[in-house]
């Protein structure tokens, strides 16, 4: 963690990473059937975890219910923004209880999301994100 984190030993960092991973695992398996999400926002977020590595892509889906309450529903690492990666995320949401298709999904121009959405939630209407236009 560098010079800004004095006193953190390698074993402490290893333990923290394990704790964070356990938290993520629990969060990513939680039941989603209690609420109906009518809107999805989807995006692939790219970052470089280390200066010498290729950029990593994280796929994110945020859902909003009928009252406008928003939740991060899914967050996984994906191979770029491929149809297969988006399909895996959408199918995981469905397995965890999001059976009903959202009324509208908003995303950028990445074709992988749109293809996967059509396969998994075929009745969902689509809208291109105004920010990404």
Chimera marker file (.cmm) of the C-alpha trace (Angstrom):
<marker_set name="trace">
<marker id="1" x="0.000" y="0.000" z="0.000" r="1" g="1" b="0" radius="0.5"/>
<marker id="2" x="3.033" y="2.223" z="-0.143" r="1" g="1" b="0" radius="0.5"/>
<marker id="3" x="4.503" y="4.875" z="2.118" r="1" g="1" b="0" radius="0.5"/>
<marker id="4" x="1.047" y="6.293" z="2.925" r="1" g="1" b="0" radius="0.5"/>
<marker id="5" x="0.218" y="3.158" z="4.921" r="1" g="1" b="0" radius="0.5"/>
<marker id="6" x="3.037" y="2.804" z="7.455" r="1" g="1" b="0" radius="0.5"/>
<marker id="7" x="2.752" y="-0.004" z="9.935" r="1" g="1" b="0" radius="0.5"/>
<marker id="8" x="0.697" y="-2.311" z="7.745" r="1" g="1" b="0" radius="0.5"/>
<marker id="9" x="2.545" y="-5.571" z="7.466" r="1" g="1" b="0" radius="0.5"/>
<marker id="10" x="2.240" y="-7.938" z="4.534" r="1" g="1" b="0" radius="0.5"/>
<marker id="11" x="0.230" y="-10.327" z="6.714" r="1" g="1" b="0" radius="0.5"/>
<marker id="12" x="-2.177" y="-7.525" z="7.699" r="1" g="1" b="0" radius="0.5"/>
<marker id="13" x="-2.716" y="-6.606" z="4.069" r="1" g="1" b="0" radius="0.5"/>
<marker id="14" x="-3.256" y="-10.276" z="3.169" r="1" g="1" b="0" radius="0.5"/>
<marker id="15" x="-5.839" y="-10.588" z="5.960" r="1" g="1" b="0" radius="0.5"/>
<marker id="16" x="-7.622" y="-7.390" z="4.875" r="1" g="1" b="0" radius="0.5"/>
<marker id="17" x="-7.769" y="-8.582" z="1.275" r="1" g="1" b="0" radius="0.5"/>
<marker id="18" x="-9.241" y="-11.905" z="2.424" r="1" g="1" b="0" radius="0.5"/>
<marker id="19" x="-11.845" y="-10.094" z="4.541" r="1" g="1" b="0" radius="0.5"/>
<marker id="20" x="-12.771" y="-7.800" z="1.645" r="1" g="1" b="0" radius="0.5"/>
<marker id="21" x="-13.038" y="-10.771" z="-0.699" r="1" g="1" b="0" radius="0.5"/>
<marker id="22" x="-15.349" y="-12.565" z="1.755" r="1" g="1" b="0" radius="0.5"/>
<marker id="23" x="-17.524" y="-9.432" z="1.945" r="1" g="1" b="0" radius="0.5"/>
<marker id="24" x="-17.668" y="-9.240" z="-1.853" r="1" g="1" b="0" radius="0.5"/>
<marker id="25" x="-18.542" y="-12.934" z="-2.145" r="1" g="1" b="0" radius="0.5"/>
<marker id="26" x="-21.455" y="-12.565" z="0.303" r="1" g="1" b="0" radius="0.5"/>
<marker id="27" x="-22.632" y="-9.395" z="-1.439" r="1" g="1" b="0" radius="0.5"/>
<marker id="28" x="-22.418" y="-10.952" z="-4.905" r="1" g="1" b="0" radius="0.5"/>
<marker id="29" x="-24.526" y="-13.960" z="-3.832" r="1" g="1" b="0" radius="0.5"/>
<marker id="30" x="-27.268" y="-12.042" z="-2.025" r="1" g="1" b="0" radius="0.5"/>
<marker id="31" x="-30.904" y="-12.708" z="-2.874" r="1" g="1" b="0" radius="0.5"/>
<marker id="32" x="-32.377" y="-10.027" z="-5.144" r="1" g="1" b="0" radius="0.5"/>
<marker id="33" x="-35.955" y="-11.322" z="-5.335" r="1" g="1" b="0" radius="0.5"/>
<marker id="34" x="-37.450" y="-8.999" z="-2.694" r="1" g="1" b="0" radius="0.5"/>
<marker id="35" x="-37.533" y="-5.931" z="-4.974" r="1" g="1" b="0" radius="0.5"/>
<marker id="36" x="-38.612" y="-5.214" z="-8.525" r="1" g="1" b="0" radius="0.5"/>
<marker id="37" x="-36.075" y="-3.208" z="-10.506" r="1" g="1" b="0" radius="0.5"/>
<marker id="38" x="-37.623" y="-1.354" z="-13.424" r="1" g="1" b="0" radius="0.5"/>
<marker id="39" x="-34.479" y="0.361" z="-14.746" r="1" g="1" b="0" radius="0.5"/>
<marker id="40" x="-30.939" y="-0.855" z="-15.343" r="1" g="1" b="0" radius="0.5"/>
<marker id="41" x="-27.891" y="1.276" z="-16.033" r="1" g="1" b="0" radius="0.5"/>
<marker id="42" x="-24.971" y="-0.723" z="-17.388" r="1" g="1" b="0" radius="0.5"/>
<marker id="43" x="-21.389" y="0.228" z="-18.099" r="1" g="1" b="0" radius="0.5"/>
<marker id="44" x="-17.935" y="-1.210" z="-18.404" r="1" g="1" b="0" radius="0.5"/>
<marker id="45" x="-15.445" y="0.708" z="-16.289" r="1" g="1" b="0" radius="0.5"/>
<marker id="46" x="-11.767" y="0.453" z="-17.244" r="1" g="1" b="0" radius="0.5"/>
<marker id="47" x="-8.804" y="1.045" z="-14.976" r="1" g="1" b="0" radius="0.5"/>
<marker id="48" x="-5.158" y="0.060" z="-14.652" r="1" g="1" b="0" radius="0.5"/>
<marker id="49" x="-4.496" y="-1.697" z="-11.354" r="1" g="1" b="0" radius="0.5"/>
<marker id="50" x="-0.748" y="-1.430" z="-11.930" r="1" g="1" b="0" radius="0.5"/>
<marker id="51" x="1.102" y="0.867" z="-14.260" r="1" g="1" b="0" radius="0.5"/>
<marker id="52" x="2.636" y="-1.965" z="-16.284" r="1" g="1" b="0" radius="0.5"/>
<marker id="53" x="-0.489" y="-4.082" z="-16.804" r="1" g="1" b="0" radius="0.5"/>
<marker id="54" x="-3.251" y="-4.047" z="-19.361" r="1" g="1" b="0" radius="0.5"/>
<marker id="55" x="-6.389" y="-2.205" z="-18.390" r="1" g="1" b="0" radius="0.5"/>
<marker id="56" x="-8.939" y="-4.169" z="-16.379" r="1" g="1" b="0" radius="0.5"/>
<marker id="57" x="-12.647" y="-3.996" z="-17.223" r="1" g="1" b="0" radius="0.5"/>
<marker id="58" x="-15.284" y="-4.103" z="-14.497" r="1" g="1" b="0" radius="0.5"/>
<marker id="59" x="-18.882" y="-4.576" z="-15.614" r="1" g="1" b="0" radius="0.5"/>
<marker id="60" x="-21.399" y="-2.723" z="-13.461" r="1" g="1" b="0" radius="0.5"/>
<marker id="61" x="-25.189" y="-2.851" z="-13.394" r="1" g="1" b="0" radius="0.5"/>
<marker id="62" x="-27.153" y="-0.424" z="-11.246" r="1" g="1" b="0" radius="0.5"/>
<marker id="63" x="-30.871" y="-1.003" z="-10.801" r="1" g="1" b="0" radius="0.5"/>
<marker id="64" x="-33.648" y="1.377" z="-9.766" r="1" g="1" b="0" radius="0.5"/>
<marker id="65" x="-36.985" y="0.290" z="-8.343" r="1" g="1" b="0" radius="0.5"/>
<marker id="66" x="-40.402" y="1.908" z="-8.909" r="1" g="1" b="0" radius="0.5"/>
<marker id="67" x="-39.677" y="4.517" z="-6.224" r="1" g="1" b="0" radius="0.5"/>
<marker id="68" x="-36.312" y="5.561" z="-7.654" r="1" g="1" b="0" radius="0.5"/>
<marker id="69" x="-34.188" y="3.757" z="-5.065" r="1" g="1" b="0" radius="0.5"/>
<marker id="70" x="-30.926" y="2.636" z="-6.668" r="1" g="1" b="0" radius="0.5"/>
<marker id="71" x="-28.702" y="-0.338" z="-5.867" r="1" g="1" b="0" radius="0.5"/>
<marker id="72" x="-25.547" y="-1.733" z="-7.386" r="1" g="1" b="0" radius="0.5"/>
<marker id="73" x="-26.840" y="-5.123" z="-8.491" r="1" g="1" b="0" radius="0.5"/>
<marker id="74" x="-23.796" y="-6.613" z="-10.122" r="1" g="1" b="0" radius="0.5"/>
<marker id="75" x="-20.093" y="-5.951" z="-10.369" r="1" g="1" b="0" radius="0.5"/>
<marker id="76" x="-17.753" y="-8.416" z="-12.056" r="1" g="1" b="0" radius="0.5"/>
<marker id="77" x="-14.545" y="-8.367" z="-14.003" r="1" g="1" b="0" radius="0.5"/>
<marker id="78" x="-15.236" y="-8.926" z="-17.662" r="1" g="1" b="0" radius="0.5"/>
<marker id="79" x="-13.306" y="-9.610" z="-20.799" r="1" g="1" b="0" radius="0.5"/>
<marker id="80" x="-13.607" y="-6.139" z="-22.249" r="1" g="1" b="0" radius="0.5"/>
<marker id="81" x="-17.338" y="-5.692" z="-22.726" r="1" g="1" b="0" radius="0.5"/>
<marker id="82" x="-18.026" y="-8.944" z="-24.544" r="1" g="1" b="0" radius="0.5"/>
<marker id="83" x="-21.478" y="-10.402" z="-25.023" r="1" g="1" b="0" radius="0.5"/>
<marker id="84" x="-20.388" y="-13.467" z="-23.040" r="1" g="1" b="0" radius="0.5"/>
<marker id="85" x="-19.239" y="-11.388" z="-20.047" r="1" g="1" b="0" radius="0.5"/>
<marker id="86" x="-22.457" y="-9.344" z="-19.978" r="1" g="1" b="0" radius="0.5"/>
<marker id="87" x="-24.540" y="-12.526" z="-20.437" r="1" g="1" b="0" radius="0.5"/>
<marker id="88" x="-22.853" y="-14.114" z="-17.406" r="1" g="1" b="0" radius="0.5"/>
<marker id="89" x="-23.626" y="-11.069" z="-15.273" r="1" g="1" b="0" radius="0.5"/>
<marker id="90" x="-27.254" y="-10.808" z="-16.410" r="1" g="1" b="0" radius="0.5"/>
<marker id="91" x="-27.849" y="-14.542" z="-15.934" r="1" g="1" b="0" radius="0.5"/>
<marker id="92" x="-26.357" y="-14.286" z="-12.451" r="1" g="1" b="0" radius="0.5"/>
<marker id="93" x="-28.838" y="-11.513" z="-11.596" r="1" g="1" b="0" radius="0.5"/>
<marker id="94" x="-31.651" y="-13.703" z="-12.875" r="1" g="1" b="0" radius="0.5"/>
<marker id="95" x="-30.450" y="-16.698" z="-10.820" r="1" g="1" b="0" radius="0.5"/>
<marker id="96" x="-30.416" y="-14.498" z="-7.720" r="1" g="1" b="0" radius="0.5"/>
<marker id="97" x="-34.058" y="-13.536" z="-8.154" r="1" g="1" b="0" radius="0.5"/>
<marker id="98" x="-34.384" y="-10.830" z="-10.818" r="1" g="1" b="0" radius="0.5"/>
<marker id="99" x="-36.780" y="-12.850" z="-12.955" r="1" g="1" b="0" radius="0.5"/>
<marker id="100" x="-38.874" y="-9.924" z="-14.213" r="1" g="1" b="0" radius="0.5"/>
<marker id="101" x="-37.297" y="-7.981" z="-17.042" r="1" g="1" b="0" radius="0.5"/>
<marker id="102" x="-36.601" y="-4.323" z="-16.300" r="1" g="1" b="0" radius="0.5"/>
<marker id="103" x="-38.754" y="-1.918" z="-18.304" r="1" g="1" b="0" radius="0.5"/>
<marker id="104" x="-35.740" y="0.040" z="-19.588" r="1" g="1" b="0" radius="0.5"/>
<marker id="105" x="-31.984" y="-0.455" z="-19.763" r="1" g="1" b="0" radius="0.5"/>
<marker id="106" x="-29.573" y="2.414" z="-20.362" r="1" g="1" b="0" radius="0.5"/>
<marker id="107" x="-26.034" y="1.880" z="-21.601" r="1" g="1" b="0" radius="0.5"/>
<marker id="108" x="-23.327" y="3.111" z="-23.916" r="1" g="1" b="0" radius="0.5"/>
<marker id="109" x="-22.596" y="1.916" z="-27.430" r="1" g="1" b="0" radius="0.5"/>
<marker id="110" x="-20.900" y="-1.341" z="-26.390" r="1" g="1" b="0" radius="0.5"/>
<marker id="111" x="-22.751" y="-3.903" z="-28.463" r="1" g="1" b="0" radius="0.5"/>
<marker id="112" x="-21.994" y="-6.796" z="-26.095" r="1" g="1" b="0" radius="0.5"/>
<marker id="113" x="-24.409" y="-5.502" z="-23.460" r="1" g="1" b="0" radius="0.5"/>
<marker id="114" x="-27.252" y="-5.009" z="-25.918" r="1" g="1" b="0" radius="0.5"/>
<marker id="115" x="-26.852" y="-8.499" z="-27.400" r="1" g="1" b="0" radius="0.5"/>
<marker id="116" x="-26.750" y="-10.130" z="-23.954" r="1" g="1" b="0" radius="0.5"/>
<marker id="117" x="-29.702" y="-8.068" z="-22.704" r="1" g="1" b="0" radius="0.5"/>
<marker id="118" x="-31.783" y="-9.175" z="-25.692" r="1" g="1" b="0" radius="0.5"/>
<marker id="119" x="-30.978" y="-12.833" z="-24.899" r="1" g="1" b="0" radius="0.5"/>
<marker id="120" x="-31.633" y="-12.677" z="-21.150" r="1" g="1" b="0" radius="0.5"/>
<marker id="121" x="-34.340" y="-9.999" z="-20.823" r="1" g="1" b="0" radius="0.5"/>
<marker id="122" x="-35.779" y="-9.829" z="-24.333" r="1" g="1" b="0" radius="0.5"/>
<marker id="123" x="-38.720" y="-7.544" z="-23.484" r="1" g="1" b="0" radius="0.5"/>
<marker id="124" x="-36.614" y="-4.759" z="-22.000" r="1" g="1" b="0" radius="0.5"/>
<marker id="125" x="-36.639" y="-1.481" z="-23.919" r="1" g="1" b="0" radius="0.5"/>
<marker id="126" x="-33.251" y="0.095" z="-24.538" r="1" g="1" b="0" radius="0.5"/>
<marker id="127" x="-31.896" y="3.632" z="-24.482" r="1" g="1" b="0" radius="0.5"/>
<marker id="128" x="-28.475" y="4.923" z="-25.373" r="1" g="1" b="0" radius="0.5"/>
<marker id="129" x="-26.879" y="6.894" z="-22.548" r="1" g="1" b="0" radius="0.5"/>
<marker id="130" x="-26.895" y="10.641" z="-23.236" r="1" g="1" b="0" radius="0.5"/>
<marker id="131" x="-23.487" y="11.054" z="-21.612" r="1" g="1" b="0" radius="0.5"/>
<marker id="132" x="-21.932" y="8.470" z="-23.952" r="1" g="1" b="0" radius="0.5"/>
<marker id="133" x="-23.629" y="9.754" z="-27.132" r="1" g="1" b="0" radius="0.5"/>
<link id1="1" id2="2" r="1" g="1" b="0" radius="0.2"/>
<link id1="2" id2="3" r="1" g="1" b="0" radius="0.2"/>
<link id1="3" id2="4" r="1" g="1" b="0" radius="0.2"/>
<link id1="4" id2="5" r="1" g="1" b="0" radius="0.2"/>
<link id1="5" id2="6" r="1" g="1" b="0" radius="0.2"/>
<link id1="6" id2="7" r="1" g="1" b="0" radius="0.2"/>
<link id1="7" id2="8" r="1" g="1" b="0" radius="0.2"/>
<link id1="8" id2="9" r="1" g="1" b="0" radius="0.2"/>
<link id1="9" id2="10" r="1" g="1" b="0" radius="0.2"/>
<link id1="10" id2="11" r="1" g="1" b="0" radius="0.2"/>
<link id1="11" id2="12" r="1" g="1" b="0" radius="0.2"/>
<link id1="12" id2="13" r="1" g="1" b="0" radius="0.2"/>
<link id1="13" id2="14" r="1" g="1" b="0" radius="0.2"/>
<link id1="14" id2="15" r="1" g="1" b="0" radius="0.2"/>
<link id1="15" id2="16" r="1" g="1" b="0" radius="0.2"/>
<link id1="16" id2="17" r="1" g="1" b="0" radius="0.2"/>
<link id1="17" id2="18" r="1" g="1" b="0" radius="0.2"/>
<link id1="18" id2="19" r="1" g="1" b="0" radius="0.2"/>
<link id1="19" id2="20" r="1" g="1" b="0" radius="0.2"/>
<link id1="20" id2="21" r="1" g="1" b="0" radius="0.2"/>
<link id1="21" id2="22" r="1" g="1" b="0" radius="0.2"/>
<link id1="22" id2="23" r="1" g="1" b="0" radius="0.2"/>
<link id1="23" id2="24" r="1" g="1" b="0" radius="0.2"/>
<link id1="24" id2="25" r="1" g="1" b="0" radius="0.2"/>
<link id1="25" id2="26" r="1" g="1" b="0" radius="0.2"/>
<link id1="26" id2="27" r="1" g="1" b="0" radius="0.2"/>
<link id1="27" id2="28" r="1" g="1" b="0" radius="0.2"/>
<link id1="28" id2="29" r="1" g="1" b="0" radius="0.2"/>
<link id1="29" id2="30" r="1" g="1" b="0" radius="0.2"/>
<link id1="30" id2="31" r="1" g="1" b="0" radius="0.2"/>
<link id1="31" id2="32" r="1" g="1" b="0" radius="0.2"/>
<link id1="32" id2="33" r="1" g="1" b="0" radius="0.2"/>
<link id1="33" id2="34" r="1" g="1" b="0" radius="0.2"/>
<link id1="34" id2="35" r="1" g="1" b="0" radius="0.2"/>
<link id1="35" id2="36" r="1" g="1" b="0" radius="0.2"/>
<link id1="36" id2="37" r="1" g="1" b="0" radius="0.2"/>
<link id1="37" id2="38" r="1" g="1" b="0" radius="0.2"/>
<link id1="38" id2="39" r="1" g="1" b="0" radius="0.2"/>
<link id1="39" id2="40" r="1" g="1" b="0" radius="0.2"/>
<link id1="40" id2="41" r="1" g="1" b="0" radius="0.2"/>
<link id1="41" id2="42" r="1" g="1" b="0" radius="0.2"/>
<link id1="42" id2="43" r="1" g="1" b="0" radius="0.2"/>
<link id1="43" id2="44" r="1" g="1" b="0" radius="0.2"/>
<link id1="44" id2="45" r="1" g="1" b="0" radius="0.2"/>
<link id1="45" id2="46" r="1" g="1" b="0" radius="0.2"/>
<link id1="46" id2="47" r="1" g="1" b="0" radius="0.2"/>
<link id1="47" id2="48" r="1" g="1" b="0" radius="0.2"/>
<link id1="48" id2="49" r="1" g="1" b="0" radius="0.2"/>
<link id1="49" id2="50" r="1" g="1" b="0" radius="0.2"/>
<link id1="50" id2="51" r="1" g="1" b="0" radius="0.2"/>
<link id1="51" id2="52" r="1" g="1" b="0" radius="0.2"/>
<link id1="52" id2="53" r="1" g="1" b="0" radius="0.2"/>
<link id1="53" id2="54" r="1" g="1" b="0" radius="0.2"/>
<link id1="54" id2="55" r="1" g="1" b="0" radius="0.2"/>
<link id1="55" id2="56" r="1" g="1" b="0" radius="0.2"/>
<link id1="56" id2="57" r="1" g="1" b="0" radius="0.2"/>
<link id1="57" id2="58" r="1" g="1" b="0" radius="0.2"/>
<link id1="58" id2="59" r="1" g="1" b="0" radius="0.2"/>
<link id1="59" id2="60" r="1" g="1" b="0" radius="0.2"/>
<link id1="60" id2="61" r="1" g="1" b="0" radius="0.2"/>
<link id1="61" id2="62" r="1" g="1" b="0" radius="0.2"/>
<link id1="62" id2="63" r="1" g="1" b="0" radius="0.2"/>
<link id1="63" id2="64" r="1" g="1" b="0" radius="0.2"/>
<link id1="64" id2="65" r="1" g="1" b="0" radius="0.2"/>
<link id1="65" id2="66" r="1" g="1" b="0" radius="0.2"/>
<link id1="66" id2="67" r="1" g="1" b="0" radius="0.2"/>
<link id1="67" id2="68" r="1" g="1" b="0" radius="0.2"/>
<link id1="68" id2="69" r="1" g="1" b="0" radius="0.2"/>
<link id1="69" id2="70" r="1" g="1" b="0" radius="0.2"/>
<link id1="70" id2="71" r="1" g="1" b="0" radius="0.2"/>
<link id1="71" id2="72" r="1" g="1" b="0" radius="0.2"/>
<link id1="72" id2="73" r="1" g="1" b="0" radius="0.2"/>
<link id1="73" id2="74" r="1" g="1" b="0" radius="0.2"/>
<link id1="74" id2="75" r="1" g="1" b="0" radius="0.2"/>
<link id1="75" id2="76" r="1" g="1" b="0" radius="0.2"/>
<link id1="76" id2="77" r="1" g="1" b="0" radius="0.2"/>
<link id1="77" id2="78" r="1" g="1" b="0" radius="0.2"/>
<link id1="78" id2="79" r="1" g="1" b="0" radius="0.2"/>
<link id1="79" id2="80" r="1" g="1" b="0" radius="0.2"/>
<link id1="80" id2="81" r="1" g="1" b="0" radius="0.2"/>
<link id1="81" id2="82" r="1" g="1" b="0" radius="0.2"/>
<link id1="82" id2="83" r="1" g="1" b="0" radius="0.2"/>
<link id1="83" id2="84" r="1" g="1" b="0" radius="0.2"/>
<link id1="84" id2="85" r="1" g="1" b="0" radius="0.2"/>
<link id1="85" id2="86" r="1" g="1" b="0" radius="0.2"/>
<link id1="86" id2="87" r="1" g="1" b="0" radius="0.2"/>
<link id1="87" id2="88" r="1" g="1" b="0" radius="0.2"/>
<link id1="88" id2="89" r="1" g="1" b="0" radius="0.2"/>
<link id1="89" id2="90" r="1" g="1" b="0" radius="0.2"/>
<link id1="90" id2="91" r="1" g="1" b="0" radius="0.2"/>
<link id1="91" id2="92" r="1" g="1" b="0" radius="0.2"/>
<link id1="92" id2="93" r="1" g="1" b="0" radius="0.2"/>
<link id1="93" id2="94" r="1" g="1" b="0" radius="0.2"/>
<link id1="94" id2="95" r="1" g="1" b="0" radius="0.2"/>
<link id1="95" id2="96" r="1" g="1" b="0" radius="0.2"/>
<link id1="96" id2="97" r="1" g="1" b="0" radius="0.2"/>
<link id1="97" id2="98" r="1" g="1" b="0" radius="0.2"/>
<link id1="98" id2="99" r="1" g="1" b="0" radius="0.2"/>
<link id1="99" id2="100" r="1" g="1" b="0" radius="0.2"/>
<link id1="100" id2="101" r="1" g="1" b="0" radius="0.2"/>
<link id1="101" id2="102" r="1" g="1" b="0" radius="0.2"/>
<link id1="102" id2="103" r="1" g="1" b="0" radius="0.2"/>
<link id1="103" id2="104" r="1" g="1" b="0" radius="0.2"/>
<link id1="104" id2="105" r="1" g="1" b="0" radius="0.2"/>
<link id1="105" id2="106" r="1" g="1" b="0" radius="0.2"/>
<link id1="106" id2="107" r="1" g="1" b="0" radius="0.2"/>
<link id1="107" id2="108" r="1" g="1" b="0" radius="0.2"/>
<link id1="108" id2="109" r="1" g="1" b="0" radius="0.2"/>
<link id1="109" id2="110" r="1" g="1" b="0" radius="0.2"/>
<link id1="110" id2="111" r="1" g="1" b="0" radius="0.2"/>
<link id1="111" id2="112" r="1" g="1" b="0" radius="0.2"/>
<link id1="112" id2="113" r="1" g="1" b="0" radius="0.2"/>
<link id1="113" id2="114" r="1" g="1" b="0" radius="0.2"/>
<link id1="114" id2="115" r="1" g="1" b="0" radius="0.2"/>
<link id1="115" id2="116" r="1" g="1" b="0" radius="0.2"/>
<link id1="116" id2="117" r="1" g="1" b="0" radius="0.2"/>
<link id1="117" id2="118" r="1" g="1" b="0" radius="0.2"/>
<link id1="118" id2="119" r="1" g="1" b="0" radius="0.2"/>
<link id1="119" id2="120" r="1" g="1" b="0" radius="0.2"/>
<link id1="120" id2="121" r="1" g="1" b="0" radius="0.2"/>
<link id1="121" id2="122" r="1" g="1" b="0" radius="0.2"/>
<link id1="122" id2="123" r="1" g="1" b="0" radius="0.2"/>
<link id1="123" id2="124" r="1" g="1" b="0" radius="0.2"/>
<link id1="124" id2="125" r="1" g="1" b="0" radius="0.2"/>
<link id1="125" id2="126" r="1" g="1" b="0" radius="0.2"/>
<link id1="126" id2="127" r="1" g="1" b="0" radius="0.2"/>
<link id1="127" id2="128" r="1" g="1" b="0" radius="0.2"/>
<link id1="128" id2="129" r="1" g="1" b="0" radius="0.2"/>
<link id1="129" id2="130" r="1" g="1" b="0" radius="0.2"/>
<link id1="130" id2="131" r="1" g="1" b="0" radius="0.2"/>
<link id1="131" id2="132" r="1" g="1" b="0" radius="0.2"/>
<link id1="132" id2="133" r="1" g="1" b="0" radius="0.2"/>
</marker_set>
